[in-house]
Amino acid sequence: MPKLPVVSGKKMVAALKRAGFVEVRQRGSHVSMEKVTLVNTYRTVVPMHKELAKGTLLDILHQTGLSRDELLELL
């Protein structure tokens, strides 16, 4: 299993957009993103920090249903 990369909030938002997520709204330094499929609706909030903490990055991956490998391909 590959290690999690150090990623910024801006890069994470761009990667999620490539995965089909849309920006729903932004409040302060947090961007709400959403992806609606036939089976599920995925929602997550991405803080626009210079570096996302590893735990925050893992939570975003769990909320979006993405794997580490898929994230690496999107970046």
Contacts in CASP RR format, 6 or more apart in sequence:
PFRMAT RR
TARGET T0000
AUTHOR 0000-0000-0000
METHOD contacts of the structure
MODEL  1
MPKLPVVSGKKMVAALKRAGFVEVRQRGSHVSMEKVTLVNTYRTVVPMHK
ELAKGTLLDILHQTGLSRDELLELL
1 68 0 8 1.000
2 68 0 8 1.000
2 69 0 8 1.000
2 72 0 8 1.000
4 54 0 8 1.000
4 57 0 8 1.000
4 58 0 8 1.000
4 68 0 8 1.000
4 71 0 8 1.000
5 71 0 8 1.000
5 72 0 8 1.000
5 75 0 8 1.000
6 51 0 8 1.000
7 15 0 8 1.000
7 51 0 8 1.000
7 52 0 8 1.000
7 57 0 8 1.000
7 75 0 8 1.000
8 49 0 8 1.000
8 50 0 8 1.000
8 51 0 8 1.000
8 52 0 8 1.000
9 31 0 8 1.000
9 46 0 8 1.000
9 47 0 8 1.000
9 48 0 8 1.000
9 49 0 8 1.000
9 50 0 8 1.000
9 52 0 8 1.000
10 48 0 8 1.000
11 75 0 8 1.000
12 46 0 8 1.000
12 52 0 8 1.000
12 57 0 8 1.000
12 60 0 8 1.000
13 23 0 8 1.000
13 31 0 8 1.000
13 33 0 8 1.000
13 46 0 8 1.000
13 48 0 8 1.000
15 71 0 8 1.000
15 74 0 8 1.000
15 75 0 8 1.000
16 33 0 8 1.000
16 35 0 8 1.000
16 44 0 8 1.000
16 46 0 8 1.000
16 64 0 8 1.000
16 74 0 8 1.000
17 23 0 8 1.000
17 33 0 8 1.000
18 74 0 8 1.000
19 35 0 8 1.000
19 64 0 8 1.000
19 66 0 8 1.000
19 70 0 8 1.000
19 74 0 8 1.000
20 35 0 8 1.000
21 33 0 8 1.000
21 34 0 8 1.000
21 35 0 8 1.000
21 42 0 8 1.000
21 44 0 8 1.000
21 64 0 8 1.000
22 33 0 8 1.000
22 34 0 8 1.000
22 35 0 8 1.000
23 31 0 8 1.000
23 32 0 8 1.000
23 33 0 8 1.000
24 32 0 8 1.000
24 33 0 8 1.000
24 34 0 8 1.000
24 43 0 8 1.000
25 31 0 8 1.000
25 32 0 8 1.000
26 32 0 8 1.000
29 47 0 8 1.000
29 48 0 8 1.000
29 49 0 8 1.000
30 45 0 8 1.000
30 46 0 8 1.000
30 47 0 8 1.000
30 48 0 8 1.000
31 45 0 8 1.000
31 46 0 8 1.000
31 48 0 8 1.000
32 43 0 8 1.000
32 44 0 8 1.000
32 45 0 8 1.000
33 43 0 8 1.000
33 44 0 8 1.000
33 45 0 8 1.000
33 46 0 8 1.000
34 41 0 8 1.000
34 42 0 8 1.000
34 43 0 8 1.000
35 41 0 8 1.000
35 42 0 8 1.000
35 64 0 8 1.000
36 42 0 8 1.000
42 63 0 8 1.000
42 64 0 8 1.000
42 65 0 8 1.000
43 63 0 8 1.000
44 59 0 8 1.000
44 60 0 8 1.000
44 63 0 8 1.000
44 64 0 8 1.000
46 52 0 8 1.000
46 60 0 8 1.000
47 56 0 8 1.000
52 60 0 8 1.000
61 67 0 8 1.000
61 68 0 8 1.000
61 71 0 8 1.000
66 74 0 8 1.000
END
